[in-house]
Amino acid sequence: MKVFSNVFSRFLRCVKINWSKFHARASVAPLYSVTLLSLFSKKIQNRLNLSFPSEYSIDLISQSHIVVLKCSGRSIFIRNIPRVLTSNSLSDVEKSELHSFGWISLLDLNMDRQWRMLIRRHIDFWIKKFKNVSEEPAWSIPVVAERLYNWIMQHNLISKTSDMEFNGIFGESMIQQLKFLRRQMYLPLGLLEKTQLIRAVVLVSAALEDDKKFSLAINELSTYLLEIDPVKSCKTTLEILKVLRNFVDVQTIIMFHKKNIPLEISVAMGKLAAVVRNIRHSDGGISIFQSEFTPSPTYIDAVLSQVRRNDQNEICSEYLRLQSFEGTAFIHLKNKYFPLEFSAGTQRIILGSYIYFLDQNLFFPKDVRTDHRLHNEKNNIWFDGKSSFTVNERSVDFEKKLYINNLGTDVRCEESLSTDLYSVTHHLVLPSEITITPLEYQNGFFMDLKSGARWMWNFSKNVGFSFDFGRSGILNGEKKQFTLLTITTATTGKNRLRWSLRRV
């Protein structure tokens, strides 16, 4: 009987997946939007905590007339959002962020009635302009999910003092978008997209007091988590934190309904929280390895506070933390280039490292083999990472050697590619508020930090380097200008880079 039940469950899930795939294909049809039409007559009530700390710092939130995009650090006047959404001035990634309406959380809507009216005008514009489901990127699953989430979270303020006509249009659009997500809920998506979709369905179902749809979404998430490894399913550390926040919101709604948290969700949260705790710098922020958006430490603390600590989950094979007296290095072990971040005390010295192949037509298969060795003697640390991969069907080996002394004041690195057939550049992301002074008799420079600390960079003779001081981003919730150090090497059979960093 149990065997028959398991077979029937798998069959039923297969039917649901194929049904979602059908709707994913059908959604690009011109008249698909008609199938989402629905009358709206229910009362909406947010079930989540509005006092959760923001990803942004107070300084960014206080500038309520401007939104700073996470994906690029670009500043946009909120009054101009409809105009830029219909222009070619932004990338699809930047437009996706605006279509998600996360910028509503930056406004203090209780303070100014004019802002509430502006938001309603923007929402009304969006509903009328982007009602076609085939419109990209406005109707991609992650964007729809985030938009529904933000509309529900701020619903009480958005609908405050609004008229019946707006409330009707607003409610109908939410129901249409909810239908869109529910129909594709069983798609085999990546973990981040899946949790974004489930969180939105759970939140809106709870807001509409639809217990049946709420339970179906929770069951689908539990079933999905049995099939994947939550840590390996996240491409970046920032994804890990985003997924963990999605789980926290789902957990909160489940607890509001006084139901038990499924074991699969609790286990996944424990694993992801362990990684986040392990990759935190002494300034409270997390490692991101390529200078992307980093949320504020208070936000990270709040997310982690919602997850029970389990020492059995503290070991993670994806990310390595190397700790010395004053310095801390973080390495992404599953990335074929072993990207590095390094901090000295509360000051980040290297915010990310990566290799860039200049030829954009190269093909990189996903199959990568990585291995590493770690040696510690008298608290001095030696790391040796090796990877093998293919470029245009040609085998390439990469090796990264790293040394950190016991004080964290002396770092040495060597990177090498087994071939010089491909032109590559090496990049290091450095802090913004630094003064660069070239060395007189060596190939390198002094880097003076605002704190007064001085570090000396040395490079091998075959190295050339240049600086880009105008890179924007958000570090620990605050808008920053980063310095990008671009390094080139003169190759003779092997692409090799050597550099050292020492505090003086």
C-alpha positions in Angstrom: 0.0 0.0 0.0 2.9 2.4 0.9 4.7 1.6 -2.4 1.5 2.3 -4.3 1.1 5.6 -2.5 4.7 6.7 -3.3 4.3 5.8 -6.9 1.0 7.7 -7.1 2.6 10.7 -5.4 5.5 10.8 -7.9 3.0 10.4 -10.8 0.9 13.3 -9.5 4.0 15.5 -9.0 5.1 14.7 -12.6 1.6 15.8 -13.8 1.9 19.1 -11.8 5.4 19.8 -13.2 4.2 19.3 -16.8 1.2 21.4 -16.2 3.5 24.3 -14.9 5.8 23.8 -17.9 2.7 24.1 -20.2 1.8 27.4 -18.6 5.4 28.6 -18.8 5.3 28.1 -22.6 1.8 29.4 -23.0 2.5 32.6 -21.1 4.4 34.1 -24.1 1.2 33.9 -26.2 -0.4 37.3 -26.9 -3.8 36.5 -25.3 -2.5 34.6 -22.3 -3.2 37.6 -20.1 -6.9 37.1 -20.7 -6.8 33.8 -18.8 -5.6 35.6 -15.7 -8.6 37.9 -15.4 -10.4 37.7 -12.1 -12.8 39.7 -10.0 -11.4 41.1 -6.8 -13.5 41.5 -3.7 -11.4 40.2 -0.9 -9.8 42.1 1.9 -6.0 42.1 2.0 -4.1 42.0 5.2 -0.3 41.7 5.6 0.9 39.0 7.9 4.6 39.8 8.2 6.6 42.0 10.5 7.1 45.5 9.0 9.8 46.4 11.6 12.4 44.0 10.1 15.6 46.0 9.6 16.3 47.3 6.1 19.1 46.0 3.9 20.1 49.6 3.5 21.6 51.9 6.0 19.8 54.8 7.5 21.6 57.3 5.2 20.2 55.6 2.1 16.7 55.3 3.5 16.6 59.0 4.5 17.2 60.0 0.9 13.6 59.1 0.1 13.5 60.9 -3.2 16.3 58.6 -4.6 16.6 54.9 -5.0 20.0 53.3 -5.2 19.9 50.2 -7.3 21.5 47.1 -5.7 22.6 45.6 -8.9 24.6 48.6 -10.2 24.8 51.3 -7.5 23.1 53.7 -9.9 20.9 56.4 -8.4 17.4 57.0 -9.8 15.0 59.7 -8.9 11.8 58.0 -7.8 9.7 60.5 -9.7 11.4 59.4 -12.9 10.8 55.7 -12.5 8.0 55.4 -15.1 10.2 57.3 -17.6 13.3 55.2 -17.2 11.3 52.0 -17.3 10.2 52.8 -20.8 13.6 54.2 -22.0 16.8 52.4 -23.1 18.9 54.1 -20.4 18.9 51.1 -18.1 20.0 47.5 -18.5 17.4 44.7 -18.1 18.9 43.8 -14.7 18.4 47.4 -13.5 14.8 47.5 -15.0 14.0 44.2 -13.3 14.9 45.7 -9.9 12.6 48.7 -10.6 9.8 46.4 -11.8 10.1 44.5 -8.5 9.0 47.7 -6.5 11.5 47.0 -3.7 12.3 50.7 -3.7 8.9 51.3 -1.9 10.6 50.2 1.3 12.9 53.2 1.1 10.1 55.6 1.5 8.7 56.8 4.8 5.1 56.7 3.6 3.6 57.6 6.9 5.3 61.0 6.9 4.2 62.5 3.6 0.8 62.0 1.8 2.4 63.2 -1.5 4.7 60.2 -1.5 1.7 57.9 -1.1 0.0 59.5 -4.0 3.2 59.3 -6.1 3.5 55.5 -5.4 -0.1 55.0 -6.4 0.5 56.8 -9.7 3.5 54.7 -10.4 1.6 51.5 -9.6 -1.3 52.6 -11.8 1.1 53.4 -14.6 2.8 50.0 -14.3 -0.5 48.1 -14.3 -1.7 49.8 -17.5 1.6 49.9 -19.3 2.9 46.3 -18.5 -0.3 44.3 -18.4 1.0 42.0 -21.2 2.4 38.9 -19.5 4.9 38.4 -22.4 6.6 41.7 -21.4 10.1 41.0 -20.3 11.6 41.5 -17.8 8.5 42.8 -16.0 6.8 39.3 -16.0 9.7 37.0 -15.3 9.0 34.8 -12.3 11.5 36.4 -9.9 10.3 39.9 -10.7 6.6 39.0 -10.4 7.3 37.3 -7.1 9.2 40.2 -5.6 6.7 42.7 -6.9 3.8 40.8 -5.2 5.8 40.5 -2.0 6.5 44.3 -1.9 3.0 45.2 -2.8 1.6 43.1 0.0 4.2 44.2 2.6 3.3 47.9 1.9 -0.4 47.3 1.1 -1.8 49.1 4.2 0.1 52.3 3.3 -0.4 52.1 -0.5 -4.2 51.7 -0.1 -4.4 54.3 2.6 -6.6 57.3 1.6 -6.9 55.8 -1.9 -10.1 55.7 -3.8 -12.2 52.6 -4.7 -11.2 52.7 -8.3 -7.5 52.4 -7.6 -8.1 49.7 -4.9 -10.1 47.6 -7.5 -7.4 47.9 -10.2 -4.7 47.2 -7.7 -6.4 44.2 -6.2 -7.2 42.7 -9.7 -3.6 43.0 -10.8 -2.4 41.2 -7.7 -4.8 38.4 -8.3 -3.7 38.1 -11.9 0.0 38.0 -10.8 -0.8 35.4 -8.1 -2.5 33.2 -10.7 0.5 33.6 -12.9 2.8 32.3 -10.1 0.5 29.5 -8.9 0.3 28.1 -12.4 4.1 27.8 -12.6 4.7 26.9 -8.9 5.8 23.3 -9.8 8.5 24.3 -12.3 12.0 22.8 -11.6 13.5 26.2 -10.9 16.8 27.2 -9.1 16.6 27.5 -5.3 16.5 31.3 -5.3 13.7 31.6 -7.9 11.8 28.8 -6.3 11.9 30.4 -2.8 11.0 33.8 -4.3 7.9 32.2 -6.0 6.8 30.2 -3.0 7.3 33.1 -0.6 5.1 35.3 -2.7 2.4 32.6 -3.1 2.4 31.9 0.7 2.3 35.6 1.6 -0.5 36.5 -0.8 -2.5 33.4 0.1 -2.1 34.3 3.8 -3.2 37.9 3.1 -6.3 36.6 1.3 -6.9 33.9 4.0 -6.7 31.1 1.4 -5.5 28.3 3.6 -5.7 25.7 0.9 -3.4 27.5 -1.5 -1.1 28.3 1.4 -0.7 24.7 2.4 -0.1 23.6 -1.2 2.7 26.0 -1.5 4.4 24.9 1.7 4.1 21.2 0.7 5.7 22.0 -2.7 8.6 23.7 -1.0 9.1 20.8 1.3 9.0 18.3 -1.5 11.4 20.4 -3.6 14.0 20.6 -0.7 14.2 16.8 -0.6 15.6 16.9 -4.1 18.4 19.5 -3.8 21.4 20.6 -1.7 20.5 24.1 -0.5 24.1 25.4 -0.3 25.3 23.9 -3.6 22.1 25.2 -5.3 23.2 28.8 -4.6 25.6 30.4 -7.0 26.8 33.2 -4.8 27.0 34.0 -1.1 24.5 36.8 -1.7 22.1 34.2 -3.1 22.5 32.2 0.1 21.5 35.2 2.2 18.5 36.0 -0.1 17.3 32.4 0.1 17.7 32.4 3.9 15.6 35.6 4.1 12.9 34.0 1.9 12.8 31.0 4.3 12.6 33.3 7.3 9.5 35.0 5.9 7.9 31.6 5.0 8.6 30.4 8.6 7.1 33.5 10.1 3.8 33.0 8.2 3.7 29.3 9.1 4.2 30.2 12.8 1.4 32.9 12.4 -0.9 30.1 11.4 0.3 28.0 14.4 1.5 25.2 12.3 4.7 23.1 12.5 7.7 24.1 10.5 8.4 21.3 8.0 11.7 19.5 8.9 13.0 20.1 5.3 12.7 23.9 5.7 14.4 23.9 9.2 17.3 21.8 8.0 17.8 24.0 4.9 17.7 27.1 7.0 20.3 25.7 9.4 22.7 24.8 6.6 22.4 28.2 4.9 22.7 30.1 8.2 25.9 28.2 9.1 27.5 29.4 5.8 26.4 33.0 6.4 27.9 33.0 9.9 31.2 31.5 8.5 31.7 34.1 5.7 31.1 37.3 7.8 33.9 39.8 8.1 34.8 41.5 11.3 32.8 44.6 10.1 29.6 42.5 10.2 29.2 42.2 6.4 29.4 39.0 4.4 31.8 38.0 1.7 30.5 38.4 -1.8 33.8 37.9 -3.8 32.9 40.3 -6.7 31.9 43.6 -5.3 28.1 43.3 -5.5 25.5 44.7 -3.2 26.1 43.8 0.5 23.3 44.4 2.9 23.7 46.1 6.3 25.1 44.1 9.2 21.9 44.8 11.3 19.9 43.2 8.5 22.2 40.1 8.5 21.9 39.9 12.3 18.2 40.0 12.1 18.0 37.2 9.5 20.4 35.0 11.5 18.5 35.6 14.7 15.5 33.8 13.2 17.5 30.6 12.7 18.3 28.2 15.5 22.1 27.6 15.8 23.2 24.1 15.2 26.9 23.3 15.6 26.6 20.3 13.4 25.9 22.6 10.4 28.9 24.8 11.0 31.2 23.1 8.5 30.8 24.0 4.9 32.9 22.6 2.0 32.0 25.5 -0.3 33.7 28.4 1.5 37.0 28.5 3.4 37.8 31.0 6.2 41.5 31.5 7.0 41.9 33.3 10.4 45.1 34.9 11.6 45.7 37.3 14.5 44.6 40.5 12.7 43.7 39.3 9.3 40.9 37.1 7.9 40.8 35.7 4.3 37.8 34.0 2.6 38.1 31.7 -0.4 35.3 30.3 -2.5 36.5 26.7 -3.0 34.1 25.6 -5.7 34.9 28.5 -8.0 37.6 27.5 -10.5 39.6 30.7 -9.8 39.3 30.5 -6.0 38.2 34.1 -5.5 39.6 35.8 -2.4 38.5 38.5 0.1 40.8 39.8 2.8 40.2 41.9 5.9 42.6 43.4 8.5 40.7 44.1 11.7 37.5 45.9 10.7 39.0 47.2 7.4 38.4 45.4 4.2 41.6 45.3 2.1 40.6 43.1 -0.8 36.8 43.0 -1.5 37.1 40.5 -4.3 39.3 38.9 -6.9 38.5 37.3 -10.3 40.0 36.5 -13.7 38.5 37.8 -16.9 39.0 36.2 -20.4 39.2 39.0 -22.9 37.8 36.9 -25.8 34.0 36.9 -25.3 33.4 34.1 -27.8 35.1 31.4 -25.7 33.0 28.5 -24.5 33.3 27.3 -20.9 31.6 23.9 -20.1 30.2 23.6 -16.6 32.3 20.6 -15.7 35.1 21.8 -13.4 37.3 19.8 -11.1 38.7 21.6 -8.0 40.9 20.5 -5.2 42.9 22.2 -2.4 45.4 21.7 0.3 45.8 23.7 3.5 48.8 23.8 5.8 49.1 25.6 9.1 52.4 26.0 10.9 53.0 28.3 13.9 49.7 30.0 12.8 51.2 30.8 9.4 48.8 29.6 6.7 49.6 28.1 3.3 46.8 27.4 0.8 47.1 25.6 -2.5 44.1 25.4 -4.8 44.0 23.6 -8.2 41.3 23.4 -10.8 40.9 21.8 -14.2 38.4 22.9 -16.8 38.1 23.3 -20.6 38.0 26.3 -22.8 36.8 25.7 -26.4 37.4 22.0 -25.8 41.0 22.6 -24.7 42.1 21.5 -21.2 43.3 24.2 -18.9 44.7 23.9 -15.4 44.6 26.8 -12.9 46.5 26.9 -9.6 46.4 29.5 -6.8 48.9 29.6 -3.9 48.3 31.8 -1.0 50.4 32.6 2.1 49.2 34.6 5.2 51.5 35.1 8.2 50.4 34.6 11.7 49.7 38.3 12.3 47.7 38.8 9.1 50.0 41.6 8.0 51.8 39.7 5.2 49.9 38.2 2.3 51.5 36.6 -0.8 49.7 35.1 -3.8 50.6 33.3 -7.0 48.2 32.5 -9.8 49.0 30.5 -12.9 47.2 29.2 -16.0 48.7 26.3 -17.9 48.5 28.1 -21.2 49.0 31.5 -22.7 46.7 30.9 -25.7 44.0 33.1 -24.2 44.4 36.7 -23.1 43.3 37.2 -19.5 43.3 40.0 -17.0 43.4 39.6 -13.2 41.2 41.9 -11.1 41.3 42.9 -7.5 38.6 45.1 -5.9 40.0 47.5 -3.4 38.4 50.1 -1.0 37.4 53.5 -2.4 38.9 55.9 0.1 42.6 55.1 -0.6 45.6 57.1 -1.8 47.9 55.4 -4.3 51.6 56.2 -4.4 53.9 54.3 -6.9 57.0 52.6 -5.5 60.2 54.2 -6.7 62.5 51.1 -7.3 60.0 48.3 -7.3 57.0 47.3 -9.4 54.1 48.2 -7.1 52.6 50.9 -5.0 51.7 52.1 -1.5 48.0 52.0 -0.6 47.1 54.5 2.2 43.7 53.9 3.9 41.5 56.6 5.4 42.2 55.0 8.8 45.9 55.8 8.5 47.1 52.3 7.8 49.6 51.8 4.9 49.9 48.7 2.9 52.5 48.0 0.2 51.7 46.0 -2.9 54.5 44.4 -4.9 54.2 42.6 -8.2 56.6 40.5 -10.3 58.4 42.2 -13.2 56.2 40.8 -15.9 53.1 42.5 -14.4 51.4 45.7 -15.6 48.5 47.3 -13.6 46.0 50.1 -13.8 43.2 51.6 -11.7 39.6 52.4 -12.2 38.4 54.6 -9.3 34.8 55.1 -10.4 33.1 51.8 -9.6 29.8 52.2 -7.7 28.3 49.7 -5.3 26.7 49.2 -1.9 28.9 47.8 0.9 27.2 46.9 4.2 24.1 48.9 3.2 26.0 52.1 2.3 26.8 53.4 -1.1 30.5 53.3 -1.9 32.9 53.9 -4.7 35.2 51.0 -5.2 38.7 50.9 -6.8 39.2 48.2 -9.4 42.8 47.1 -9.9 43.4 45.5 -13.3 46.5 43.4 -13.7 48.0 42.1 -16.9 50.9 39.7 -17.3 53.5 39.2 -20.1 53.2 35.5 -20.9 55.9 33.1 -22.2 54.2 29.7 -22.3 52.4 30.1 -19.0 50.2 32.9 -17.6 51.6 33.5 -14.2 50.9 36.3 -11.7 52.8 36.9 -8.4 51.9 39.6 -5.9 52.5 40.4 -2.2 50.7 42.7 0.2 52.4 43.8 3.4 51.4 46.3 6.1 54.2 48.9 6.7 
